Amino acid sequence: MKFNELPFHESLKKALDKIGYTELTPIQAKSIPFAMEGNDLTGLAQTGTGKTMAFLLPTLHRLLSAEEEEALPYALVLAPTRELTIQIAEEAKKLLEFTDFGVATIIGGTDYKSQEQALGNKACIIVATPGRLIDFVKNHGLSLENIKVVILDEADRMFDMGFVQDLKYIFHKCKNRKQSLLFSATLSYEVVRLASRYLNEPIEVHINPEKVITERIDQTLLHLGREEKLPYLVNSLLNDQIEGLGIIFTNYKMNIPKIVSVLRKYGITATGLSSELDQKKRIRLLRDFKAGKYKYLIATDVASRGIDIENIDVVYNYDLPQDAENYVHRIGRTARAGRKGQSIGLCSETDYTELERIEKYLNSKIPVGEIREEYLEFPTGEFTPVFADEVIPGEKKYQDRERGGRGGKPRQGDRQGRGERSGDRNEHRSGDRNRHKGKSGGHPPAKMSHPGGHSHGPANEGHKHPAKMTHHEFKHGHPPKDGKGKHQNKKKEQGKSYQKNDPRRNLFDINEVKQSKKQKQSIWKRILSIFKKD
């Protein structure tokens, strides 16, 4: 279905022509007609499927087509993060270009005065994060009694971030609402409960996430050792040029300055999105990234939702996400607005449990790509570093940690930054702990042990190729004990030489893992055995 086939208000049609939207996405085609009729609606769809236009277009059409002039503000959109709120507001402004209506963006980290001015500038729609909106209602006299349409975007994430009571308070204040639209990537218990309480016989729209992924995103999985990830990433970015932009995801906030520093050393324009930045700097960084100042953005899951940039050509998972759903959110940053995209996962011995969860969630195997042996060591030659004088977010804490100082201790993020906590809380699992001593933060090692089997002296004796590790070593990070309960020789063997793309590079012998699980007695059986002894 095309946008010009729907009876939108003339000003919206002009705006859509200028933006260049022609074809509706599945979620838009299914939800817009119902929403235009004034029905309450729940939309279940993954990120990157076009949900923003699915709720903005029908809402603005109903406002502009009303027979009588509506009191303002007419609609309220709630989103979990500041970045997502800003981007929704930008889309709304584009649609309202040929009208005299405005948009008010209410978020933390910015001054109240400019937001109050936006509210007074004929704002027909408020786009807000829950916390700052409640602050405006309680302390700045903002009334929500005129709100006719309430929209919740990324509802599941708002519950994850602890906004349950905030949402109930806001719904209570919007007592004259006529329509409610709820969009979510998953249907959790809290999402269903909220919908049943505040939505009136909502129409359910569901888009299959697996279909979206397989149709538009070319996925590849590369099995690498922990110490092979960074040189392989550098070589890939230098040799596999892309026209658009790329995002590199890591589970650990403290990895960001390391990756950014190494990429810049090799002339790759990269920057990091971290909770170390204040809100104004984060907004400016995202704008610079969108404008092309930086080719690659390194981020944790704080960026896996809410970054709506059309020309993301590739997503790298430097670490596989610990939450299987976040895999879909991450790779959903590419292949937006009907484009094709590419996803590349770097999977090491510390990621094998995540891989199992992800493939179970997708109900399919991620295709395994061929390893290019020449990419396993950092490139040699002369490179012109970029942004040498620019401060990298979190760099000081990273350097302190490298020196054994206390500066690397991560601080607690604010309410809007909770999306990073799921990765940060397990930071002790990071492969950084096994870094060879003596390496400085931003400088890659000169020599590495790799599948070619060449020995580079004592500095590499502590490195064992992951393809030679046992399942016990994957899980516990040390050799198994011998029959007397003592550790076997702690000095690890040098990895044997494997041919290119030898199947033994696959670190995940699922049958072995399942067998080891069968041998373990369940906790429930252990509890029963205790009672039987009594």
PyMOL commands that set and color helices and strands:
alter all, ss='L'
color gray80, all
select helices_A, chain A and resi 3-5+10-19+26-36+51-64+82-95+112-120+130-139+155-160+164-173+189-198+209-216+226-239+253-265+279-291+301-303+324-331+352-362+373-375+395-402+415-424+427-429+431-434+458-460+466-468+471-476+503-505+510-519+523-533
alter helices_A, ss='H'
color red, helices_A
select strands_A, chain A and resi 41-44+75-78+102-106+123-128+149-152+179-184+203-206+217-223+245-249+270-273+296-299+312-317+341-347
alter strands_A, ss='S'
color yellow, strands_A
deselect
rebuild
show_as cartoon
